Amino acid sequence: MITARVIVDADGDLFGIHVSGHAGYAKHGKDIVCAAVSALTLGAVNSIVEYTGQDIICETGEDGLLRFKFENKPSHDSILLFKSMLLGLRNISEQYGEHYLRILYLQKCGRKQYRDYQFQEV
């Protein structure tokens, strides 16, 4: 299963995302859920950097790892691109099920401390 942990700051503003795991929908190299999640997340990160000039911190790695966070308060355009990615992830999760893609919302409440958060889309 892929787990996407969407991070909001103390004020409830979007701050970053941590994606890890593999969907297990199909064999390696044929998994359309993994491919879709990768395309959405990497596309969003690349778009934010390319089109907004936003300062970000990003790390990718094994097991589908993508860690992304805004270095400073994100611009309106950066948030719009981030929300577009979230919409796509929610659509995938709804279509294929949380067994393949689970989205969690966490609020940063201290150094490496998080709590569950009920994100309200505006």
C-alpha positions as CSV (number, residue, x, y, z in Angstrom):
1,M,0.0,0.0,0.0
2,I,1.1,3.5,-0.7
3,T,0.7,5.9,2.2
4,A,0.6,9.7,1.5
5,R,1.0,11.7,4.7
6,V,-0.1,15.3,4.0
7,I,1.4,17.7,6.5
8,V,-0.1,20.9,7.6
9,D,1.5,23.5,9.9
10,A,0.2,24.7,13.3
11,D,-2.2,27.1,11.5
12,G,-3.6,24.3,9.3
13,D,-1.9,25.5,6.1
14,L,-0.4,23.0,3.7
15,F,3.2,22.4,4.5
16,G,4.4,19.2,2.7
17,I,3.8,15.6,1.9
18,H,5.6,12.3,2.6
19,V,4.7,9.4,0.2
20,S,6.0,5.9,0.7
21,G,5.3,2.3,-0.2
22,H,4.0,0.5,-3.3
23,A,0.4,-0.1,-4.2
24,G,0.7,-3.8,-5.0
25,Y,-2.1,-3.4,-7.6
26,A,-0.1,-5.3,-10.2
27,K,3.4,-6.7,-10.7
28,H,6.4,-4.4,-10.6
29,G,6.6,-2.4,-13.7
30,K,2.9,-2.9,-14.5
31,D,1.4,-1.2,-11.5
32,I,-0.8,1.7,-12.8
33,V,-1.6,2.9,-9.3
34,C,2.1,3.4,-8.5
35,A,2.7,5.0,-11.8
36,A,-0.2,7.4,-11.4
37,V,0.9,8.4,-7.9
38,S,4.5,8.9,-9.0
39,A,3.4,11.0,-12.0
40,L,1.2,13.2,-9.9
41,T,3.6,13.8,-7.0
42,L,6.8,14.3,-9.1
43,G,4.8,16.4,-11.6
44,A,3.6,18.6,-8.8
45,V,7.0,19.0,-7.3
46,N,8.6,19.8,-10.7
47,S,5.7,22.3,-11.5
48,I,6.1,24.1,-8.2
49,V,9.8,24.6,-8.7
50,E,9.6,25.4,-12.5
51,Y,6.6,27.7,-12.5
52,T,6.6,29.4,-9.1
53,G,10.2,29.5,-8.1
54,Q,9.2,28.4,-4.6
55,D,11.9,27.2,-2.3
56,I,11.4,23.6,-1.4
57,I,13.1,20.7,0.3
58,C,12.6,17.4,-1.6
59,E,14.0,13.9,-1.2
60,T,13.3,10.8,-3.2
61,G,14.4,7.3,-2.4
62,E,13.7,3.6,-2.4
63,D,10.2,2.1,-1.8
64,G,8.5,4.9,-3.6
65,L,9.7,7.5,-1.1
66,L,9.0,11.2,-1.8
67,R,9.4,13.8,1.0
68,F,8.5,17.3,0.1
69,K,8.0,20.4,2.1
70,F,7.9,24.1,1.5
71,E,11.0,25.9,2.8
72,N,9.1,29.2,3.3
73,K,5.4,30.2,3.4
74,P,4.1,28.9,0.0
75,S,2.7,31.3,-2.6
76,H,-0.9,31.1,-3.8
77,D,0.3,29.4,-7.0
78,S,2.3,26.8,-5.1
79,I,-0.7,26.0,-3.0
80,L,-2.9,25.7,-6.1
81,L,-0.5,23.2,-7.7
82,F,-0.2,21.3,-4.4
83,K,-4.0,21.1,-4.1
84,S,-4.2,19.9,-7.7
85,M,-1.9,17.0,-6.8
86,L,-4.0,16.2,-3.7
87,L,-7.2,16.2,-5.8
88,G,-5.6,13.6,-8.1
89,L,-4.4,11.5,-5.2
90,R,-7.9,11.5,-3.7
91,N,-9.4,10.5,-7.0
92,I,-7.0,7.6,-7.3
93,S,-7.7,6.5,-3.7
94,E,-11.5,6.7,-4.3
95,Q,-11.3,4.8,-7.6
96,Y,-8.9,2.0,-6.6
97,G,-9.5,2.0,-2.8
98,E,-7.6,2.7,0.4
99,H,-6.1,-0.7,0.1
100,Y,-3.8,0.7,-2.6
101,L,-3.5,4.3,-1.6
102,R,-4.2,5.7,1.8
103,I,-4.1,9.5,2.5
104,L,-3.6,10.7,6.0
105,Y,-3.5,14.3,7.2
106,L,-1.2,15.2,10.0
107,Q,-0.6,18.5,11.7
108,K,3.0,19.5,12.7
109,C,2.9,20.4,16.4
110,G,6.6,20.3,17.3
111,R,9.9,19.1,16.1
112,K,9.2,15.7,14.6
113,Q,5.8,15.6,16.4
114,Y,2.5,15.3,14.5
115,R,-1.1,14.6,15.3
116,D,-4.0,13.5,13.2
117,Y,-5.7,16.4,11.5
118,Q,-9.1,16.8,9.8
119,F,-8.2,18.8,6.7
120,Q,-11.0,21.0,5.4
121,E,-10.8,21.7,1.7
122,V,-11.9,25.3,1.0
